Amino acid sequence: MSESVEPIQHGSLLHYRPWQGQLEDDSRWGVFLFVGVQTVLFTVMATISDLHWLRLACILLFVALWGLVVRSRAWPITRVALLMVFRRKLFWVIYTLAVLVFLLFFFGQYLMSWALTQFGETEVRVGGMGRANPKFLVDLFRDQLKMNGSAEMFRNFFWYEGYTVMVILALAGSILVGNDIRFGSLAFYLSKPISRWDYLIGKGLAVAVFVNLITTIPAVLLFVQFGMLEDWNYFLEQSRLLVGILGYGLILTVTLSLVLLATAVWVRKTVPLIMTWTTLFLFCRLLSEALVNNLQFDPRWRLLDLWNSTMYLGHLCLGIQETQIRPWPQPAWEETALVLGGVCCLCLSYLILRIRGVEIVT
């Protein structure tokens, strides 16, 4: 007696997006080459002072090389991780707050530019908010809020957006990495024709997308906007500031990516991850401020605060004078860079050892 076979409906088939990368035996040398080229380009951008066109060309090449990432085996892992977080409504709620901060700076620059054209008037009407003195508006936006295209403006922007980054990463950490180890998905990834390096780079790129989507990319847009409102020579004369913006974003990306991935692998679950993240970037900050500001201990105690160290080096990239950095005093920047680099190396070493310990079934 033969059994009837039901026809397979088209709607019941699994739909998937095929991977379009290239299979290679080992991608480590490609990663080292990419990092080496990017390091050389950034060094050239930071050191040359007179050849503005060469600096802008290096910036374009530095950014364009990231297009090669989508051809790597790590990109599918990044794409899946991004989709997992983008499906969470809470992410879009928090990201909306970050967009509001960006719009404050974006329209603030337009309002200041308009007020400069009304400088001869005693009072002007500002939409439905009544009348105001143009000089008062210019002093408010240019001198107090620092919406003048200077390094102080981007320092404030990174500072405000930094809090949003910390909240998003705390919520997304367990989704990106913790659940892979908790539910055994990591063994599935590694059983495919990808290496452990591909997995780490893919997850790191996902964190990098979140960090730069909130900080670096909007900051570059503000830089371009101010140049178009002010003068085209702004792009040449302030190209060093653009390098500082990219450097600030690079420091945030590398530090937060490695620390978040290591923390997520260690604690795995969302609530413990949030508690650990809060301890690292809130409790340590309060402790360092109490030791240095209240008890007058050596400024090196600020090295306990990773967030302060990251922001300190970022401010130096923007060209902010050390005495204008708050809080002050700070340890030497060489010591800060050494400690931050050591923390990143420890996190990377822990990630490699933890992932190597996963059993793979092929």
C-alpha positions in Angstrom: 0.0 0.0 0.0 1.6 3.2 -1.1 1.5 6.3 1.0 0.4 9.5 -0.6 3.0 12.2 -0.6 1.7 15.7 -0.1 3.1 18.3 -2.5 5.4 20.8 -1.0 4.0 24.2 -1.0 6.2 27.1 -2.2 5.4 29.1 0.9 6.7 26.4 3.2 10.2 26.5 1.8 12.9 28.1 3.9 14.1 31.3 2.4 17.6 32.4 3.0 20.0 34.9 1.7 23.0 33.2 0.1 26.5 34.2 1.2 28.5 35.8 -1.6 31.9 35.9 0.0 35.0 33.9 -0.9 36.2 30.7 0.8 39.8 30.8 1.8 42.0 28.5 3.8 43.0 31.1 6.4 42.1 34.8 6.6 44.6 35.8 9.3 47.1 37.2 6.9 44.5 39.1 5.1 43.4 40.6 8.4 47.0 41.5 9.4 47.5 43.1 5.9 44.3 45.1 6.2 45.2 46.4 9.7 48.7 47.2 8.6 47.5 49.3 5.6 45.0 51.1 7.7 47.6 51.9 10.4 50.0 53.3 7.7 47.2 55.4 6.2 46.1 56.8 9.6 49.8 57.6 10.6 50.2 59.5 7.3 47.0 61.4 7.9 48.0 62.3 11.4 51.6 63.4 10.7 51.4 65.4 7.4 50.6 69.1 8.0 51.0 71.0 4.8 49.7 68.7 2.1 46.0 69.0 2.7 45.0 67.3 -0.5 47.2 64.3 0.3 45.5 64.1 3.7 42.0 64.1 2.2 43.1 61.5 -0.4 44.3 59.2 2.5 41.1 59.8 4.3 39.0 58.7 1.3 41.2 55.6 0.8 41.0 54.8 4.6 37.2 54.8 4.5 36.9 53.1 1.1 39.0 50.1 2.2 36.3 49.2 4.6 34.3 48.3 1.6 36.4 45.1 1.4 34.9 43.9 4.6 31.7 42.8 2.8 33.8 40.4 0.7 35.2 38.6 3.7 33.8 35.5 5.4 33.2 37.5 8.6 30.5 39.7 7.0 27.7 37.1 7.0 28.2 36.8 10.8 28.1 40.5 11.1 24.9 40.7 9.0 23.1 38.1 11.1 24.1 39.8 14.4 22.9 43.2 13.1 19.6 41.8 12.1 19.1 40.2 15.5 19.5 43.6 17.2 17.6 45.6 14.6 14.6 43.5 15.3 14.4 44.7 18.9 12.1 47.6 19.5 14.1 48.8 22.5 17.1 49.4 20.2 15.1 51.8 18.0 13.8 53.6 21.1 17.4 54.2 22.3 18.7 55.0 18.9 16.0 57.7 18.5 17.5 59.5 21.5 20.9 59.5 19.7 19.3 60.9 16.6 17.7 63.7 18.6 21.1 64.7 19.9 22.4 64.7 16.3 19.5 66.8 15.2 20.2 69.3 18.0 23.7 69.9 16.6 22.5 69.7 13.0 19.8 72.3 13.1 21.8 74.3 15.7 24.4 75.0 13.0 21.7 76.1 10.6 20.2 78.4 13.1 23.6 79.9 14.0 24.4 80.4 10.3 21.0 82.2 9.8 21.6 84.4 12.9 24.9 85.6 11.4 23.1 86.9 8.4 20.7 88.9 10.6 23.4 90.5 12.6 22.4 94.1 11.6 18.9 93.6 13.1 18.0 94.4 16.7 15.5 91.6 17.0 14.3 88.9 14.6 11.4 86.4 14.7 12.5 82.8 15.4 9.6 80.8 14.0 6.8 80.5 16.6 9.1 81.0 19.5 8.9 84.7 19.6 11.6 87.3 18.9 15.3 87.2 19.8 18.4 89.2 19.4 20.7 87.8 16.6 23.8 88.5 18.7 22.4 86.6 21.6 21.7 83.6 19.4 25.2 83.7 17.9 26.8 83.9 21.4 24.5 81.1 22.6 25.3 78.6 19.8 28.9 79.6 19.0 30.4 80.4 22.3 28.3 78.5 24.9 27.1 75.4 23.0 30.3 75.5 20.8 28.4 74.8 17.6 31.2 76.5 15.6 32.8 73.6 13.8 35.7 73.5 16.3 37.2 70.6 18.2 35.1 71.6 21.2 31.9 71.0 19.3 32.8 67.4 18.3 34.1 66.8 21.8 30.7 67.7 23.2 29.0 65.6 20.5 31.0 62.5 21.3 30.5 63.0 25.0 26.7 63.2 24.7 26.4 60.3 22.3 28.7 58.2 24.4 26.0 57.5 27.0 23.7 56.2 24.3 26.4 53.9 23.0 27.0 52.5 26.4 23.3 51.7 26.9 22.9 50.1 23.5 26.0 47.9 23.9 24.9 46.8 27.3 21.6 45.6 25.9 23.0 44.1 22.7 26.0 42.3 24.3 24.2 39.1 25.2 22.4 39.0 21.9 25.6 39.3 19.9 27.8 36.8 21.7 26.4 35.6 25.0 23.5 33.6 23.5 25.9 31.9 21.0 27.8 30.2 23.9 24.8 29.8 26.2 22.6 28.0 23.6 25.5 26.2 21.7 25.2 28.3 18.5 29.0 28.9 18.5 29.7 25.3 17.7 27.4 25.5 14.7 29.2 28.6 13.4 32.6 27.0 13.8 31.5 23.8 12.1 31.0 25.8 8.9 33.9 26.8 6.6 34.9 29.7 8.7 37.6 30.1 11.3 37.6 31.4 14.8 39.1 34.6 13.6 36.2 35.1 11.2 33.8 34.7 14.1 35.6 37.2 16.3 35.9 39.7 13.5 32.3 39.3 12.5 31.0 39.9 16.0 33.5 42.8 16.4 32.3 44.4 13.2 28.7 44.2 14.5 29.7 46.1 17.6 31.7 48.6 15.4 28.6 49.3 13.3 26.6 50.3 16.4 29.4 52.5 17.8 30.1 54.3 14.5 26.4 54.6 13.6 25.9 56.7 16.7 29.2 58.6 17.0 31.6 58.7 14.0 29.2 58.8 11.0 27.0 61.6 12.5 30.2 63.5 13.5 31.5 63.3 9.9 28.1 64.5 8.6 28.3 67.5 11.0 31.8 68.2 9.7 30.6 68.2 6.1 27.6 70.3 6.9 29.6 73.0 8.6 32.1 73.1 5.7 29.2 73.6 3.3 27.7 76.4 5.4 31.0 78.1 6.2 33.5 77.8 3.3 34.8 75.1 1.1 38.3 75.9 2.4 37.1 74.6 5.7 37.6 71.0 4.4 41.3 71.7 3.6 42.1 73.9 6.6 40.4 71.6 9.1 41.3 68.2 7.5 43.3 67.5 10.7 40.1 67.8 12.6 38.5 65.2 10.3 41.4 62.8 11.1 40.8 63.4 14.8 37.1 62.5 14.4 38.1 59.2 12.6 40.8 58.6 15.3 38.2 59.2 18.1 35.8 56.7 16.5 38.6 54.2 16.0 39.6 54.3 19.7 35.9 53.9 20.8 35.4 51.0 18.3 38.5 49.0 19.2 38.1 49.5 23.0 34.4 49.0 23.3 34.3 46.1 20.9 36.9 44.0 22.7 35.7 44.8 26.2 32.0 44.1 25.3 32.8 40.8 23.6 35.0 39.6 26.4 32.4 40.6 29.0 29.5 39.0 27.0 31.5 35.7 26.7 32.1 35.8 30.4 28.7 36.5 31.9 26.5 35.6 28.9 23.1 36.6 30.3 21.6 40.1 29.8 21.0 41.1 33.4 24.5 40.1 34.7 26.0 41.7 31.6 24.3 45.0 32.4 25.4 44.9 36.0 29.0 44.2 35.0 28.9 46.9 32.3 27.6 49.4 34.8 30.4 48.5 37.3 33.1 48.9 34.6 31.9 52.3 33.3 29.9 53.9 36.2 31.2 52.5 39.5 34.8 52.7 38.4 34.3 56.3 37.3 32.8 57.3 40.6 35.6 55.5 42.5 38.4 57.2 40.5 36.8 60.6 40.9 36.5 60.1 44.7 40.1 59.1 44.9 41.6 61.9 42.8 39.2 64.8 43.3 38.1 64.3 46.9 41.1 62.4 48.5 43.7 64.1 46.3 45.3 60.8 45.3 47.7 60.6 42.3 46.0 61.2 38.9 47.0 57.7 37.9 44.1 56.4 39.8 41.9 57.7 36.9 43.3 54.7 35.0 40.7 52.6 36.8 38.1 54.3 34.7 38.2 52.8 31.2 35.6 55.3 29.9 37.7 58.3 31.1 40.8 56.8 29.4 39.0 56.3 26.2 37.5 59.8 26.1 40.9 61.3 27.2 42.7 59.8 24.2 39.8 60.8 22.0 40.0 64.4 23.1 43.7 64.4 22.3 43.0 63.1 18.8 40.6 66.1 18.3 43.4 68.4 19.2 42.0 69.5 22.6 44.6 71.0 24.9 45.3 68.8 27.9 44.5 71.6 30.4 41.1 72.0 28.8 40.1 68.3 29.3 37.7 67.7 32.1 38.1 66.2 34.7 41.7 67.5 35.3 44.4 66.5 36.2 44.9 63.4 34.1 47.7 60.9 33.9 50.2 61.1 31.0 48.7 60.1 27.7 51.4 57.5 27.2 50.4 55.7 30.5 46.7 55.9 29.5 47.4 54.4 26.0 49.5 51.7 27.6 46.8 50.7 30.1 44.0 50.8 27.5 46.1 48.8 25.1 46.9 46.2 27.8 43.2 45.9 28.6 42.4 45.3 24.9 45.1 42.7 24.6 43.8 40.9 27.7 40.3 40.9 26.3 41.4 39.6 23.0 43.5 36.8 24.6 40.5 35.8 26.7 38.3 35.7 23.7 40.7 33.5 21.7 41.2 31.1 24.6 37.5 30.9 25.3 36.5 30.2 21.7 39.3 27.7 21.2 37.8 25.7 24.1 34.5 25.1 22.1 34.1 21.6 20.8 33.3 21.4 17.1 31.2 18.6 15.7 31.4 18.3 11.9 
